[in-house]
């Protein structure tokens, strides 16, 4: 009983942080702060923390991904969801973020970028957002997978 509870707790933390930061905190920063550079800096810090939390949670969930032998298909689906979520984090944050940070750093002190740099930043941001959305949707699948009941012995005989 300890492993399923630990899995659920870790997945809830991971998925909840993903949804809270991406869809509540970051938009609230840009809506409430008039300085977009400051809002971006704070949001970037939150996304960095969330990305590291994703790595730790994903690794822990892979280590804890054991189900009763009669539910091997569900275990495989869960592992696939976890690995896909981790891939989204690795590509979306650790793969694209360094390029976005370099573009931001090359902007002037006032945060103004040349139009070609702004376009490249926008493209990278858009691609990163797609990976974040994909990870968010996979997170919903993971939570549903963890909440689904394993078939009982009586159901398997029917």
Backbone as JSON, one array per atom type, in Angstrom:
{
  "sequence": "XXXXXXXXXXXXXXXXXXXXXXXXXXXXXXXXXXXXXXXXXXXXXXXXXXXXXXXXXXXXXXXXXXXXXXXXXXXXXXXXXXXXXXXXXXXXXXXXXXXXXXXXXXXXXXXXXXXXXXXXXXXXXXXXXXXXXXXXXXXXXXXXXXXXXXXXXXXXXX",
  "N": [[0.82, -1.2, 0.0], [2.09, 1.13, 0.51], [3.74, 1.86, -1.7], [1.86, 2.43, -3.87], [0.61, 4.69, -2.7], [2.77, 6.46, -2.37], [3.48, 6.78, -5.06], [1.17, 8.09, -6.02], [1.21, 10.45, -4.5], [3.65, 11.66, -5.34], [3.15, 11.94, -8.1], [0.95, 13.65, -8.0], [2.1, 15.95, -6.9], [3.92, 16.57, -8.98], [2.24, 16.87, -11.29], [0.46, 18.79, -10.34], [2.18, 20.97, -9.82], [3.06, 21.51, -12.37], [0.67, 22.28, -13.71], [-0.15, 24.43, -12.08], [1.98, 26.34, -12.13], [2.33, 26.77, -14.91], [-0.22, 27.51, -15.88], [-1.49, 29.16, -14.1], [0.25, 30.72, -12.29], [2.35, 31.86, -14.0], [0.82, 33.2, -16.11], [-0.52, 35.0, -14.42], [1.57, 36.57, -13.46], [2.38, 37.97, -15.79], [0.05, 39.33, -16.3], [-0.25, 40.97, -14.09], [2.11, 42.41, -13.59], [3.67, 45.31, -14.77], [6.14, 45.48, -15.9], [7.43, 43.61, -18.27], [9.83, 42.28, -18.63], [10.68, 41.76, -16.02], [8.52, 40.15, -15.2], [8.93, 38.0, -16.96], [11.42, 37.11, -16.07], [10.85, 36.24, -13.44], [8.91, 34.28, -14.03], [10.51, 32.58, -15.53], [12.26, 31.64, -13.55], [10.44, 30.21, -11.97], [9.65, 28.24, -13.85], [12.09, 26.94, -14.18], [12.48, 25.8, -11.64], [10.26, 24.12, -11.65], [10.93, 22.42, -13.78], [13.16, 21.02, -12.79], [11.93, 19.78, -10.62], [10.22, 18.16, -12.08], [12.06, 16.38, -13.29], [13.1, 15.02, -11.01], [10.73, 13.95, -9.88], [9.82, 12.36, -12.02], [11.89, 10.45, -12.28], [11.72, 9.24, -9.75], [9.12, 8.17, -9.96], [9.45, 6.34, -12.05], [11.15, 4.55, -10.78], [9.39, 3.6, -8.84], [7.47, 2.3, -10.3], [5.74, -0.18, -10.21], [3.37, -2.7, -10.53], [0.68, -4.93, -9.59], [1.14, -8.27, -10.87], [-1.01, -9.0, -12.5], [-1.76, -6.73, -13.75], [-0.12, -5.74, -15.8], [-0.3, -4.39, -18.25], [-1.38, -1.9, -17.64], [0.68, -0.92, -16.07], [2.7, -0.7, -18.01], [1.55, 1.3, -19.65], [1.53, 3.41, -17.82], [4.28, 3.75, -17.37], [5.04, 4.54, -19.94], [3.66, 7.0, -20.14], [4.98, 8.46, -18.12], [7.64, 8.5, -19.07], [7.23, 9.85, -21.48], [6.36, 12.33, -20.48], [8.69, 13.13, -19.15], [10.39, 13.34, -21.36], [9.21, 15.52, -22.65], [9.82, 17.53, -20.78], [12.64, 17.46, -20.87], [13.18, 18.15, -23.56], [11.59, 20.48, -23.96], [12.29, 22.24, -21.85], [15.08, 21.87, -20.93], [16.28, 21.51, -23.39], [15.4, 23.58, -25.21], [15.32, 25.95, -23.69], [17.98, 26.98, -23.06], [18.7, 28.2, -25.52], [16.72, 30.14, -25.74], [17.35, 31.66, -23.48], [19.86, 32.64, -24.22], [19.13, 34.33, -26.32], [17.6, 36.2, -24.9], [19.58, 37.26, -23.22], [21.16, 38.57, -25.07], [19.68, 40.73, -25.67], [19.13, 44.24, -25.2], [19.76, 46.28, -22.24], [17.3, 47.24, -21.6], [15.67, 45.23, -22.33], [14.86, 45.06, -24.93], [14.67, 43.47, -28.02], [16.21, 42.84, -31.2], [14.34, 42.67, -34.28], [14.64, 40.21, -35.72], [15.74, 38.56, -33.76], [13.69, 38.64, -31.89], [11.74, 37.32, -33.33], [12.9, 34.74, -33.57], [13.02, 34.09, -30.85], [10.27, 34.06, -30.29], [9.44, 31.89, -31.87], [10.88, 29.76, -30.69], [9.78, 29.94, -28.12], [7.11, 29.32, -28.69], [7.36, 26.64, -29.59], [8.37, 25.49, -27.26], [6.17, 25.95, -25.61], [4.3, 24.23, -26.78], [5.4, 21.73, -26.13], [5.12, 21.93, -23.37], [2.34, 22.04, -23.09], [1.73, 19.51, -24.13], [2.97, 17.91, -22.18], [1.39, 18.62, -20.01], [-1.11, 17.56, -20.75], [-0.44, 14.86, -20.92], [0.07, 14.51, -18.23], [-2.5, 14.59, -17.16], [-3.42, 12.17, -18.17], [-1.69, 10.46, -16.8], [-2.51, 10.86, -14.13], [-5.11, 9.83, -14.3], [-4.5, 7.19, -14.93], [-3.23, 6.38, -12.59], [-5.35, 6.53, -10.84], [-7.14, 4.66, -11.73], [-8.68, 1.6, -11.02], [-7.18, -1.53, -10.37], [-8.04, -4.53, -12.1], [-10.16, -6.78, -10.43], [-9.81, -10.14, -9.12], [-12.23, -11.52, -9.53], [-13.38, -10.03, -11.63], [-11.6, -10.56, -13.66], [-12.09, -13.24, -14.15], [-14.58, -13.19, -15.27]],
  "CA": [[0.0, 0.0, 0.0], [2.97, 2.28, 0.59], [4.19, 2.27, -3.02], [0.81, 3.18, -4.59], [0.4, 6.0, -2.07], [3.93, 7.29, -2.72], [3.33, 7.13, -6.49], [0.1, 9.08, -6.16], [1.68, 11.7, -3.91], [4.67, 12.23, -6.22], [2.49, 12.34, -9.35], [0.11, 14.81, -7.7], [3.02, 17.09, -6.78], [4.44, 16.86, -10.31], [1.17, 17.38, -12.16], [-0.06, 20.03, -9.76], [3.14, 22.06, -10.04], [3.03, 21.77, -13.82], [-0.54, 23.04, -14.04], [-0.21, 25.68, -11.32], [2.95, 27.31, -12.62], [2.11, 27.09, -16.32], [-1.55, 28.02, -16.26], [-1.97, 30.14, -13.11], [1.27, 31.66, -11.81], [3.0, 32.61, -15.08], [-0.09, 34.19, -16.68], [-0.81, 36.04, -13.42], [2.71, 37.48, -13.44], [2.33, 38.86, -16.96], [-1.15, 40.17, -16.21], [-0.21, 41.92, -12.97], [3.32, 43.23, -13.58], [3.8, 46.13, -15.97], [7.47, 45.23, -16.45], [7.39, 42.27, -18.87], [11.12, 41.64, -18.41], [10.63, 41.23, -14.66], [7.57, 39.03, -15.2], [9.6, 36.89, -17.63], [12.49, 36.62, -15.2], [10.23, 35.48, -12.36], [8.32, 33.09, -14.63], [11.63, 31.69, -15.88], [12.71, 30.99, -12.31], [9.42, 29.21, -11.61], [9.74, 27.14, -14.81], [13.33, 26.21, -13.88], [12.19, 24.97, -10.47], [9.31, 23.08, -12.07], [11.64, 21.45, -14.63], [13.96, 20.15, -11.91], [10.96, 18.96, -9.89], [9.77, 17.14, -13.05], [13.09, 15.34, -13.4], [13.14, 14.22, -9.78], [9.48, 13.2, -9.77], [9.79, 11.34, -13.07], [12.83, 9.39, -11.91], [11.12, 8.5, -8.62], [7.96, 7.4, -10.43], [9.96, 5.19, -12.79], [11.65, 3.6, -9.77], [8.25, 3.04, -8.1], [6.47, 1.82, -11.25], [5.47, -1.62, -10.11], [1.96, -3.0, -10.32], [0.47, -6.37, -9.47], [1.39, -8.93, -12.15], [-2.21, -9.1, -13.34], [-2.03, -5.43, -14.34], [1.11, -5.34, -16.49], [-0.61, -3.43, -19.33], [-1.53, -0.58, -17.0], [2.02, -0.52, -15.66], [3.4, -0.26, -19.24], [0.98, 2.61, -20.05], [2.0, 4.39, -16.85], [5.68, 4.01, -17.67], [5.08, 5.31, -21.19], [3.25, 8.37, -19.8], [6.05, 9.09, -17.33], [8.78, 8.74, -19.96], [6.84, 10.91, -22.42], [6.39, 13.59, -19.72], [10.1, 13.48, -18.95], [10.91, 13.78, -22.66], [8.71, 16.89, -22.85], [10.62, 18.41, -19.93], [14.01, 17.52, -21.37], [13.21, 18.9, -24.82], [10.98, 21.8, -23.82], [13.01, 23.15, -20.95], [16.53, 21.74, -20.97], [16.73, 21.6, -24.78], [15.11, 24.86, -25.84], [15.52, 27.09, -22.78], [19.29, 27.65, -23.21], [18.67, 29.07, -26.7], [15.88, 31.29, -25.39], [18.11, 32.48, -22.53], [20.9, 33.34, -24.97], [18.48, 35.43, -27.04], [17.25, 37.21, -23.89], [20.81, 37.91, -22.77], [21.69, 39.44, -26.12], [18.83, 41.93, -25.73], [19.68, 45.37, -24.45], [19.42, 46.38, -20.81], [15.87, 47.52, -21.48], [14.93, 44.04, -22.72], [14.4, 45.17, -26.32], [15.4, 42.61, -28.95], [16.07, 43.12, -32.63], [13.16, 41.95, -34.78], [14.94, 38.81, -36.05], [15.9, 37.85, -32.49], [12.35, 38.53, -31.3], [11.04, 36.27, -34.08], [13.47, 33.46, -33.15], [12.57, 33.85, -29.49], [8.86, 33.7, -30.38], [9.33, 30.53, -32.41], [11.32, 28.84, -29.63], [8.78, 29.99, -27.05], [5.95, 28.58, -29.17], [7.68, 25.21, -29.57], [8.44, 25.13, -25.84], [4.78, 25.93, -25.1], [3.66, 23.01, -27.27], [5.88, 20.64, -25.28], [4.54, 22.11, -22.03], [0.95, 21.61, -23.21], [1.73, 18.05, -24.27], [3.27, 17.35, -20.86], [0.21, 18.85, -19.17], [-2.13, 16.58, -21.14], [0.06, 13.55, -20.47], [-0.11, 14.49, -16.77], [-3.89, 14.19, -16.9], [-3.46, 10.73, -18.42], [-1.0, 9.79, -15.69], [-3.37, 10.88, -12.95], [-6.2, 8.87, -14.54], [-3.91, 5.86, -14.84], [-2.98, 6.07, -11.18], [-6.62, 6.42, -10.13], [-7.9, 3.5, -12.21], [-8.55, 0.42, -10.16], [-6.74, -2.77, -11.01], [-9.15, -5.48, -12.16], [-10.15, -7.78, -9.35], [-9.77, -11.52, -9.6], [-13.57, -11.86, -10.02], [-13.59, -9.38, -12.93], [-10.76, -11.25, -14.65], [-12.72, -14.53, -14.47], [-15.84, -12.97, -16.0]],
  "C": [[0.86, 1.25, 0.0], [3.39, 2.78, -0.79], [3.09, 2.97, -3.81], [0.56, 4.56, -4.0], [1.54, 6.95, -2.4], [3.84, 7.73, -4.18], [2.31, 8.23, -6.66], [0.53, 10.44, -5.62], [2.69, 12.4, -4.82], [4.03, 12.74, -7.51], [1.61, 13.58, -9.14], [0.96, 16.07, -7.57], [3.51, 17.52, -8.16], [3.37, 17.52, -11.19], [0.62, 18.7, -11.65], [0.87, 21.2, -9.98], [3.15, 22.47, -11.5], [1.85, 22.66, -14.18], [-0.57, 24.39, -13.34], [0.74, 26.73, -11.88], [2.62, 27.74, -14.05], [0.81, 27.8, -16.63], [-2.15, 28.99, -15.24], [-0.9, 31.18, -12.79], [1.88, 32.5, -12.94], [2.03, 33.61, -15.74], [-0.42, 35.32, -15.71], [0.34, 37.04, -13.34], [2.64, 38.48, -14.59], [1.12, 39.78, -16.93], [-1.01, 41.25, -15.14], [1.03, 42.81, -12.94], [3.41, 44.03, -14.88], [5.15, 45.92, -16.65], [7.52, 43.79, -16.96], [8.72, 41.53, -18.69], [11.17, 41.02, -17.02], [9.69, 40.03, -14.58], [8.21, 37.8, -15.84], [10.7, 36.27, -16.79], [11.91, 35.76, -14.07], [9.62, 34.19, -12.9], [9.41, 32.09, -15.0], [12.17, 30.95, -14.67], [11.73, 29.9, -11.89], [9.48, 28.0, -12.54], [11.0, 26.31, -14.58], [13.1, 25.27, -12.7], [11.27, 23.81, -10.86], [10.01, 22.03, -12.92], [12.48, 20.5, -13.79], [13.05, 19.24, -11.08], [10.45, 17.83, -10.81], [10.79, 16.02, -13.19], [13.11, 14.42, -12.18], [11.89, 13.35, -9.66], [9.42, 12.07, -10.8], [10.69, 10.17, -12.74], [12.28, 8.56, -10.75], [9.95, 7.64, -9.08], [8.4, 6.19, -11.27], [10.45, 4.12, -11.81], [10.51, 2.91, -9.03], [7.19, 2.41, -9.01], [6.35, 0.3, -11.23], [3.98, -1.79, -9.81], [1.83, -4.5, -10.1], [0.63, -7.04, -10.83], [0.16, -8.99, -13.07], [-2.53, -7.78, -14.05], [-0.81, -4.87, -15.07], [0.84, -4.31, -17.59], [-0.74, -2.02, -18.78], [-0.17, -0.04, -16.56], [2.82, -0.02, -16.87], [2.88, 1.11, -19.7], [1.48, 3.7, -19.11], [3.45, 4.76, -17.13], [5.83, 4.84, -18.94], [4.69, 6.77, -20.94], [4.36, 9.12, -19.07], [7.23, 9.43, -18.23], [8.45, 9.84, -20.97], [6.83, 12.28, -21.73], [7.82, 14.06, -19.5], [10.73, 13.98, -20.26], [10.46, 15.21, -22.96], [9.51, 17.89, -22.02], [12.03, 18.57, -20.49], [14.11, 18.34, -22.65], [12.75, 20.34, -24.61], [11.74, 22.74, -22.93], [14.52, 23.04, -21.15], [17.09, 21.81, -22.4], [16.57, 22.98, -25.38], [15.44, 26.07, -24.98], [16.9, 27.74, -22.91], [19.34, 28.59, -24.42], [17.84, 30.32, -26.43], [16.62, 32.23, -24.44], [19.2, 33.27, -23.24], [20.31, 34.52, -25.74], [18.11, 36.55, -26.08], [18.48, 37.98, -23.43], [21.38, 38.87, -23.8], [20.83, 40.69, -26.32], [19.5, 43.03, -24.92], [19.23, 45.36, -23.0], [17.93, 46.62, -20.61], [15.01, 46.34, -21.94], [14.45, 44.06, -24.15], [15.3, 44.32, -27.22], [15.23, 43.13, -30.37], [14.95, 42.24, -33.17], [13.46, 40.5, -35.13], [15.13, 37.97, -34.79], [14.55, 37.64, -31.82], [11.58, 37.42, -32.0], [11.58, 34.89, -33.67], [13.02, 33.09, -31.74], [11.1, 33.39, -29.5], [8.66, 32.28, -30.88], [9.74, 29.51, -31.34], [10.32, 28.79, -28.48], [7.54, 29.19, -27.45], [6.18, 27.07, -29.14], [7.74, 24.71, -28.12], [7.05, 25.03, -25.24], [4.03, 24.69, -25.56], [4.11, 21.81, -26.43], [5.28, 20.73, -23.88], [3.07, 21.67, -22.04], [0.85, 20.1, -23.32], [2.0, 17.38, -22.93], [2.08, 17.5, -19.92], [-0.9, 17.85, -19.48], [-1.72, 15.17, -20.74], [-0.1, 13.41, -18.96], [-1.53, 14.09, -16.4], [-4.05, 12.68, -17.12], [-2.79, 9.94, -17.31], [-1.88, 9.74, -14.45], [-4.54, 9.9, -13.11], [-5.69, 7.44, -14.42], [-3.7, 5.45, -13.39], [-4.28, 5.89, -10.39], [-7.43, 5.21, -10.55], [-7.64, 2.31, -11.3], [-8.04, -0.76, -10.99], [-7.92, -3.73, -11.05], [-9.03, -6.5, -11.04], [-10.12, -9.17, -9.96], [-11.11, -11.95, -10.15], [-13.82, -11.25, -11.38], [-12.78, -10.08, -14.0], [-11.39, -12.57, -15.07], [-13.95, -14.36, -15.34], [-15.61, -12.86, -17.49]]
}
